[in-house]
Amino acid sequence: MIPSALAQEESPIFVEQKPPPTHNERVDALAAELAAVRRALYGLVESLVWAAFAIPLLAFILLAHLPGGLLWPQVFDVLHAVLSGVVALVVLRLSRRLFQPVFRGARMHYAIAVLLVGVLGAGIEITQKFTHGDPSLKDFARDILGALAALACAVSLDRTQVWSRGPWVRWALRLGALAILLRVACPAIRIECQLRERAAMLPRLADFESDSEEPFVYADLGAKLTRIEPPTGFLLARGHAGKVTFPAGKEYPKIEISAVGDWSKARSLVFDVYSDAPSTVRLSVRIDDGEDRRFNTPLMIPPGQSTQRIPVEDIRAADEGALDLAHMKAILLFLYQPGETTVLTFDSVRLEPR
C-alpha cells in the first residue's frame, strides 16, 4: 500500500497549496495599493499646478508681440531650448508619478517626455500660422534639442539605471547636454559681440567695406545689395560702395541698416549716394529707436552724386513720439512702388558730430 504522502507526490493532479497571506502581508499589500493611489492623486494635483503656470505662458508665446531687433530673435531661440528642457523634466516627473504602475521600465518615461515635448512644440509652430508668429522647423528642432539636453542631465543623475552607473558615462551625458546648449546659444552670443563692436564703431554706421557688415546691412522685400567699386562719377565714395537695385513692381523694396547705439551727441545723420536715374528719385527714410518709435521723411535724390543730411533734432521730434536717441535701432531706406528698376549706390553712412 502506497503511503499517502508518496501518492500525493506522484499524482499528476496534485497542486501545491500556498499558505494564505498573513495579517502583516495583507497590511503591506494594502499599504502599497494606497501608496500607488496617493502617488497618482499627487501627480494629478501637480499636473494641475503646472498647467496653471503653463497655460498663461503658452498664451503669451502665441499672442504677445515680442521685441524685435537683431539680438532678441536669437535670445528667443535659446529660450526655446531652455523652456523645452524644463517641460521635459516636468513631464518626466509627472510620468513617473502617474504611470509608474503601467511602465516599470525607466526608459519609457524618458521616451514619453521627448514625445510630449515634440507634440507640444509641433502644435505651437502650427498654431503660429494663425497668429502673429512665424512657424519654423528650426524652432521645433531647438525644442527637441533642449529636451534631449535636459533629459541627458537627468539620466546622468539617475544612479538606479544601468546606463548611468559608470562615471565616464555620466560625464559624457553632461558634456553632451552642455554642447547642445552652447550650440543653441552660439548665435545669440555672436550677435551680442557683434552689436557691441558695432556700437563702438560710431559715428560710422555703414561703409560697405567688409562682409562682416552683412548681418547689419542688408536688402529686403525684393531689393538687392551688392558691394562694388564706386561708379566713375561717385567721387565722394572711398573704397567700396553699396549698390542697391530697387526692382519695379515691388511695394517697399528696401535696404536696412542696424544703427544700434547712442545718437544723442550727433548733429546729423549723413550718407553719400549716387543715382543712375535720369531724374530725381524720391527715397523714403524710416528711422526706429529701441522702442519701435519711428521717424519718417522723404529725401529727393538728384541724378549723379549727392550728400544727404537729416538733422538729429528732427529725428528726435518724430510725429509718433519723441525717439530715444540714446537707444537707436535701425535705418530703413526704401522706394514706394517704383515704376521702373532704380539703382542707387550708397557709401559712408555716418553720424556727423555736433
Summary of the structure (lengths in Angstrom):
residues: 354
radius of gyration: 33.0
end to end distance: 126.1
largest distance: 129.6
contacts: 1029
relative contact order: 0.10
helix: 48%
strand: 23%
